[in-house]
Amino acid sequence: MNLLFRTDATVAMGTGHAMRCLALAQACQDGGGKALFACSQLTTAVAQRLHAEDIEIARVKTTPGSIEDAIEVSELASRRAAEWVMVDGYQFNDDYHRQLREKGFKVLLIDDMGCGRYCADLVLNPNLHATEELYRSREPQTRVLLGPRFALLRYEFQTWHHWRREIVPRPRKLLVTMGGSDPGNVTAGVLDALALLGTDNLEVRVIVGGSSPHLTFVEKRAAAIQGSIRILRNPMNIPALMAWADVAVSAAGSTCWELCFMGLPAVLIDVAENQKRVGQELSRRGVALYAGSSGEVTPSGIAAAIKQLLESSKVLSDMSRRGRELVDGRGTERVLAAMQYGSLRLRRVEESDCRLLWEWVNDPLVRAASFSTEPVSWDNHVSWFRAKLADHKSAQYVVETGSRPVGQVRFQIQGDSAAVSVSLDSEFRGKGLGAVAVAMATEDLFRTTPVIRADAFVKPGNTASLRLFNRAGFAQTEITRLGDQEAIHFVLERKDIA
């Protein structure tokens, strides 16, 4: 797809809107599409990052959020043949979205607030407190993508999917990150807290975002504190820094989802009004510790919160586990799938599906990829199909787009685990739809049955299925054998929030 992103980044508003758009833009480009950022205002650091990603920037010359802005953007989108316009920022109201839709564009709104009459095609709110109730006044065509499973993580996090954190008995590595601009210089307040806490037994790394105007002040304040404190200006290796740290002190913005994904326990401080509910809900769920708002929390309050985390490895272990359960790093894939396959739905197999499944199972490519390559006769298939319909240990789904069946996903349940198989109509292969179908079916299976683990077995040469199960969130574990054939074993475990 060709996507246009309408967002801005300034010191005052921060850089979070632009950076989460960047995550979706990277995923778009990775799939062979094109991404264009249309911006009225950009900090130098964000502009440099976009250029480094080979993302083109177009300057919007009209008042941000105005109808003239929407007209200018729609004309730009038309010239660039954009299929979707992504809008992220509080200056863009319902009239703005409506104007874009009236010009014929599909609109994805990235939202944190949950207020207004939403008329976009898709509304994405990745926060824990996001519910259907927040969007009850949306227009009928507006679909919502809610919760951290849709959190947008940048490409640099993708190589960390199967990394696991080790919780040390005596944590001593502390990471401080207050966002890309930190207009209120909350970082200085955290340094004051560290001075009260004492850093003799701590190794501290402080990230100062590329759009922050406070670098010199922070460097001087850190130099006045005894201990090992390093100031890092706009580092690019954020996942590695999060992997290095034992605990973090962070703004309660979109960085929270990165911390969750990396299993890094954190003290959270909201630096904007829209972050307060994020910090409070993560604290209530035992994922992080919310210290308070930047305008109210004191250095002594921050120091006490840090001390509380450092003193309990059990608390850190629970926080780390819950964070990883919340955010699996597949959010960008799910959002792009919702954009591409908006009408995709799941249903259980019915009696009338018998011939359709027989035709799919006898497709030459399906037979070649199977562990049993012989064609399946009609009589044998009918007997098998009827037995599976009556078998309470078999769960079989058909995936449809509109009224068109596009594939099937089947689980054979044994105890608390289930073996999965999948096949797609030949017309719909190679589009990334298989991973979406498996993910949808597995989520329904985990929700409706006691199954806690799904197992997939793939022939080593079946590159399409290897890619499918990786993209669906399965972890590759070992090479095993099914009968006299080698098989690569993939596992996906159900993730429950305590």
C-alpha positions in Angstrom: 0.0 0.0 0.0 1.0 3.6 -0.4 0.4 5.5 2.8 0.4 9.2 3.7 1.0 10.2 7.3 -0.3 13.6 8.6 1.4 14.4 11.9 3.7 16.9 13.4 6.5 17.0 16.0 7.7 20.0 18.1 9.5 20.5 21.4 6.2 21.5 23.0 4.0 18.6 21.7 6.7 16.0 21.7 7.8 13.5 19.1 5.7 10.5 20.1 3.0 11.0 17.4 5.6 11.1 14.6 7.6 8.1 16.0 4.7 5.8 16.2 3.7 6.8 12.7 7.3 5.9 11.8 6.7 2.3 13.0 3.8 1.9 10.7 5.7 3.5 7.8 8.6 1.1 8.3 6.2 -1.9 8.2 4.6 -0.4 5.1 8.0 -0.1 3.3 9.0 -3.5 4.5 6.0 -4.9 2.6 7.0 -3.1 -0.6 4.8 0.0 -0.1 5.6 3.7 0.0 5.3 6.1 2.9 5.1 9.9 2.8 5.0 12.2 5.8 3.0 15.4 5.4 4.1 17.7 8.2 3.5 21.3 9.2 6.2 21.3 11.9 9.1 18.9 12.5 12.0 19.0 14.9 15.4 18.6 13.2 16.0 15.3 14.9 12.7 13.7 13.7 13.3 15.0 10.2 16.8 13.5 10.2 15.4 10.2 11.3 12.8 10.1 8.5 15.5 11.0 6.0 17.6 8.1 7.3 14.7 5.8 6.8 14.3 7.0 3.1 10.9 8.5 4.0 10.0 11.5 2.0 8.7 14.6 3.8 6.2 17.1 2.3 5.6 20.4 4.1 2.0 21.4 4.8 1.8 25.2 4.4 -1.7 25.8 5.9 -2.8 26.1 9.5 -2.4 22.7 11.2 -5.8 21.0 11.6 -7.8 23.4 9.5 -10.0 22.5 6.6 -7.5 24.1 4.3 -4.9 21.7 5.8 -7.2 18.7 5.0 -7.7 19.9 1.4 -4.0 20.4 0.9 -3.3 16.9 2.3 -6.0 15.3 0.2 -4.6 16.9 -3.0 -1.1 15.6 -2.0 -2.5 12.2 -1.3 -4.2 12.2 -4.7 -1.0 13.1 -6.5 0.9 10.4 -4.8 -1.8 7.7 -5.2 -2.1 7.1 -1.5 -4.7 4.6 -0.5 -4.8 5.5 3.2 -4.2 8.7 5.1 -2.9 8.2 8.7 -3.7 11.1 11.1 -2.0 11.4 14.4 -2.3 14.6 16.5 -4.8 16.4 18.8 -5.1 19.3 16.3 -7.1 17.1 13.8 -10.8 17.0 14.7 -13.8 15.1 13.3 -14.3 17.7 10.5 -10.7 17.2 9.4 -11.2 13.4 9.1 -14.6 13.8 7.4 -13.1 16.1 4.8 -10.4 13.5 3.9 -13.1 10.8 3.6 -15.3 12.9 1.4 -12.3 13.3 -0.9 -12.4 9.5 -1.3 -9.5 8.4 1.0 -9.5 5.8 3.7 -8.5 7.3 7.1 -6.8 5.7 10.0 -6.8 7.9 13.1 -4.3 7.1 15.9 -6.0 8.3 19.1 -5.4 8.4 22.8 -8.4 10.3 24.1 -11.6 8.6 23.2 -13.8 11.7 22.9 -15.7 13.1 19.9 -17.7 11.7 17.1 -15.3 9.6 15.1 -15.8 9.2 11.4 -12.5 7.7 10.3 -12.5 4.2 8.7 -10.2 2.9 11.5 -9.4 4.3 15.0 -6.4 2.9 16.7 -6.0 3.4 20.5 -3.2 1.1 21.9 -3.8 2.0 25.5 -4.9 -0.4 28.2 -7.9 1.8 29.2 -9.2 1.9 25.6 -12.7 0.3 25.4 -15.6 0.2 23.0 -17.5 2.4 25.4 -15.0 5.3 24.7 -16.1 5.1 21.0 -19.8 4.6 21.4 -20.5 7.8 19.4 -18.5 6.8 16.4 -20.1 6.6 13.0 -21.3 3.2 11.7 -18.5 2.6 9.3 -15.8 3.3 11.9 -14.0 0.3 13.2 -11.8 0.4 16.3 -8.4 -1.3 17.1 -8.1 -1.2 20.8 -5.4 -2.2 23.3 -1.6 -2.9 23.5 -1.9 -5.8 21.0 -2.0 -3.0 18.4 0.9 -1.1 19.9 3.2 0.2 17.1 6.9 -0.7 17.7 9.6 0.5 15.3 11.6 -1.9 13.2 14.6 -2.0 15.5 12.6 -3.9 18.1 11.7 -6.8 15.7 15.0 -8.7 16.2 14.2 -8.9 19.9 11.0 -11.1 19.7 12.5 -14.2 21.3 14.9 -12.5 23.7 14.0 -13.0 27.3 15.1 -10.9 30.3 16.9 -12.3 33.3 15.8 -10.7 36.5 18.9 -10.2 38.7 18.7 -10.5 42.5 20.3 -7.1 43.0 19.4 -4.7 40.2 21.9 -1.9 39.6 21.5 -0.8 36.0 19.0 2.1 35.6 17.8 3.6 32.4 16.2 7.1 32.3 14.2 8.2 29.3 11.7 11.1 29.2 10.8 11.2 25.6 12.1 12.8 22.5 11.8 16.4 23.6 11.0 16.6 27.3 9.9 20.2 27.2 9.5 20.4 31.0 13.0 19.0 31.6 11.6 16.2 33.8 15.0 14.5 33.3 16.5 17.0 35.7 14.0 16.1 38.3 14.9 12.4 38.0 18.6 13.3 38.4 17.6 15.2 41.6 15.9 12.0 42.8 19.0 10.0 42.0 21.1 12.4 44.0 18.8 11.8 47.0 18.8 8.1 46.5 22.5 7.8 46.0 24.1 6.3 43.0 27.2 4.6 44.5 25.7 1.2 43.7 24.0 2.1 40.5 25.1 2.4 36.9 22.8 5.0 35.2 22.3 5.8 31.6 20.2 8.9 30.7 18.7 9.2 27.3 18.3 12.8 26.1 16.1 12.9 23.1 17.3 14.5 19.9 14.6 17.2 20.1 15.3 18.2 23.7 16.6 21.7 24.4 18.0 20.7 27.8 21.1 18.7 26.9 23.6 21.1 28.4 21.7 21.6 31.7 21.3 17.8 32.1 25.0 17.2 31.5 25.9 19.7 34.1 23.4 18.3 36.6 24.7 14.8 36.1 28.3 15.8 36.5 27.4 17.2 39.9 26.2 13.9 41.2 28.6 11.3 42.4 28.4 7.9 40.8 28.4 6.4 37.3 26.0 8.4 35.1 26.3 8.5 31.3 24.3 11.0 29.2 23.3 9.6 25.8 22.2 12.1 23.1 19.5 10.6 20.8 20.9 7.1 20.7 19.6 4.7 18.0 20.1 1.5 19.9 17.1 1.9 22.2 16.2 -1.9 22.4 19.8 -2.7 23.4 19.8 -0.1 26.1 16.5 -1.5 27.4 18.0 -5.0 27.4 21.0 -3.7 29.3 19.0 -2.0 32.1 17.5 -3.8 35.1 14.9 -1.0 35.7 13.9 2.2 34.1 12.4 5.6 34.8 10.3 6.7 31.9 7.6 9.1 30.6 4.2 7.4 30.5 3.9 7.8 26.7 4.3 5.4 23.8 7.7 4.4 25.3 5.7 2.3 27.7 4.9 -0.3 25.0 8.6 -0.6 24.2 9.3 -1.2 27.9 6.6 -3.8 28.1 7.9 -5.6 25.0 11.4 -5.7 26.4 10.1 -6.8 29.8 11.7 -3.8 31.5 10.1 -2.8 34.8 9.7 0.9 35.2 8.8 3.9 37.3 6.4 6.0 35.1 5.9 9.8 35.2 3.3 11.4 33.0 4.6 14.5 31.2 1.3 15.3 29.4 -2.3 15.0 30.5 -3.1 12.2 28.0 -0.4 10.0 29.7 -1.9 10.0 33.2 -4.4 7.2 32.5 -1.7 5.2 30.8 0.6 5.3 33.8 -2.3 4.7 36.3 -3.6 1.7 34.4 -0.2 0.1 33.9 0.4 0.5 37.7 -3.0 -0.9 38.5 -2.3 -4.0 36.4 1.1 -4.5 38.1 3.1 -3.8 34.9 4.9 -0.7 36.1 4.9 1.7 39.1 3.2 5.1 38.5 5.0 7.9 40.5 2.6 10.7 39.4 2.4 13.7 37.2 5.6 15.7 36.3 4.0 18.9 37.7 3.3 17.3 41.1 5.7 14.5 41.8 8.8 15.5 43.9 12.4 14.2 43.6 11.9 12.4 46.9 8.7 10.8 45.6 10.6 9.6 42.5 13.5 8.3 44.6 11.0 6.4 46.8 9.5 4.7 43.8 12.9 3.7 42.4 13.9 2.4 45.8 10.7 0.3 45.9 11.5 -1.4 42.6 15.1 -2.0 43.4 14.3 -3.8 46.6 12.1 -6.6 45.3 13.2 -9.0 42.6 9.8 -10.7 42.9 8.0 -7.5 41.9 10.4 -6.9 39.0 9.9 -10.5 37.8 6.1 -10.1 37.9 6.3 -6.7 36.1 8.6 -8.1 33.4 6.3 -11.1 32.7 3.2 -9.0 32.6 4.7 -6.5 30.3 5.7 -9.2 27.8 2.2 -10.6 28.0 0.7 -7.3 27.1 2.9 -6.4 24.1 4.1 -9.1 21.7 5.6 -6.7 19.1 3.1 -7.7 16.4 1.0 -4.6 16.5 2.1 -3.1 13.2 1.3 -6.4 11.4 -2.2 -6.4 13.0 -2.9 -2.8 12.0 -1.7 -3.3 8.4 -3.8 -6.5 8.2 -6.8 -4.6 9.4 -6.2 -2.0 6.7 -5.7 -4.6 4.0 -8.3 -7.1 5.1 -10.8 -5.0 6.8 -13.7 -7.4 6.1 -11.8 -10.5 7.2 -13.9 -12.6 9.6 -13.7 -16.0 11.3 -16.4 -18.6 11.6 -16.6 -22.3 12.6 -16.7 -24.9 9.8 -20.2 -26.0 8.7 -21.5 -29.1 7.0 -21.8 -27.2 3.7 -18.0 -26.6 3.7 -17.2 -30.3 3.0 -16.5 -30.0 -0.7 -14.6 -26.7 -0.4 -12.2 -28.1 2.1 -11.7 -31.2 -0.1 -10.8 -29.0 -3.0 -8.3 -27.0 -0.8 -6.7 -30.1 0.7 -6.1 -31.6 -2.8 -4.5 -28.5 -4.2 -1.1 -29.7 -5.5 0.9 -27.1 -3.5 -1.0 -28.1 -0.3 -0.3 -31.8 -0.9 3.4 -31.1 -1.5 3.7 -29.2 1.7 1.9 -31.8 3.8 3.6 -34.7 5.6 1.3 -37.0 3.7 1.5 -36.1 0.0 -1.0 -38.6 -1.5 -4.2 -37.1 -2.9 -7.3 -37.5 -0.6 -10.2 -39.3 -2.1 -13.7 -37.9 -1.8 -15.1 -40.8 0.2 -12.2 -40.7 2.7 -12.6 -36.9 3.0 -16.3 -37.2 3.8 -15.7 -39.7 6.5 -12.9 -37.7 8.0 -14.9 -34.4 7.7 -18.0 -35.8 9.5 -15.8 -37.3 12.2 -14.1 -34.0 12.8 -17.4 -32.1 13.0 -18.5 -34.5 15.8 -15.2 -34.5 17.6 -15.2 -32.0 20.5 -11.3 -32.1 20.4 -11.3 -30.7 16.9 -11.7 -26.9 16.3 -11.9 -25.9 12.7 -12.4 -22.4 11.2 -13.1 -20.9 7.9 -11.8 -17.4 7.2 -13.8 -15.2 4.9 -13.4 -11.8 3.3 -16.9 -10.4 2.6 -18.8 -13.6 1.7 -15.8 -15.2 0.0 -14.0 -18.1 1.8 -10.3 -17.7 1.6 -8.8 -20.4 3.9 -9.2 -22.7 6.8 -7.4 -23.2 10.1 -7.8 -26.4 12.1 -6.7 -27.4 15.6 -6.5 -30.9 17.0 -6.7 -30.6 20.8 -4.9 -32.9 23.2 -5.0 -32.0 26.8 -4.0 -28.3 27.1 -2.3 -28.1 23.8 -3.5 -28.2 20.2 -1.7 -29.0 16.8 -2.5 -26.4 14.1 -2.8 -26.8 10.3 -3.7 -24.1 7.8 -4.4 -23.9 4.0 -5.4 -21.0 1.8 -7.3 -20.7 -1.5 -4.6 -20.3 -4.2 -5.9 -16.8 -5.1 -5.1 -15.5 -1.7 -1.6 -16.8 -1.1 1.5 -14.6 -0.8 -0.5 -11.7 0.6 0.3 -12.2 4.3 -3.3 -13.3 4.9 -2.3 -16.7 6.3 -0.5 -15.3 9.3 -3.6 -13.1 10.0 -5.9 -16.1 9.7 -3.8 -18.2 12.1 -3.5 -15.4 14.6 -7.3 -14.8 14.6 -8.1 -18.5 14.9 -5.5 -19.0 17.7 -6.8 -16.1 19.7 -10.4 -17.5 19.4 -9.2 -20.9 20.5 -7.4 -19.6 23.5 -10.4 -17.5 24.5 -13.0 -20.3 24.1 -11.2 -23.4 25.3 -8.7 -24.5 28.0 -5.9 -24.8 25.5 -2.8 -22.9 26.6 -0.4 -23.9 23.8 -0.6 -24.2 20.0 2.0 -26.4 18.1 2.8 -26.2 14.4 5.0 -28.6 12.5 6.5 -27.5 9.2 8.7 -29.2 6.6 12.1 -27.5 6.6 11.7 -26.7 2.9 8.3 -25.1 3.2 9.4 -21.5 3.3 5.9 -20.1 3.0 4.7 -21.8 6.1 7.9 -21.1 8.0 7.4 -17.4 7.3 3.6 -17.7 8.1 4.1 -19.0 11.6 6.9 -16.6 12.4 4.6 -13.7 11.4 1.7 -15.2 13.4 3.8 -14.9 16.6 4.9 -18.5 16.9 8.4 -19.2 18.3 10.6 -21.7 16.4 11.9 -24.2 18.9 13.6 -27.4 17.5 13.9 -29.8 14.6 12.0 -32.9 15.4 10.5 -35.8 13.5 7.0 -36.7 12.4 7.2 -40.4 11.4 10.2 -40.7 9.1 10.3 -36.9 8.2 12.0 -34.0 9.7 9.8 -31.2 11.0 10.5 -27.7 12.4 8.4 -27.3 15.6 6.8 -23.9 16.3 5.0 -23.0 19.6 2.6 -20.2 20.6 1.7 -20.0 24.3 -1.4 -18.3 25.6 -0.6 -15.1 27.5 -2.8 -14.4 30.5 -2.7 -11.2 32.6 -2.5 -12.0 36.3 
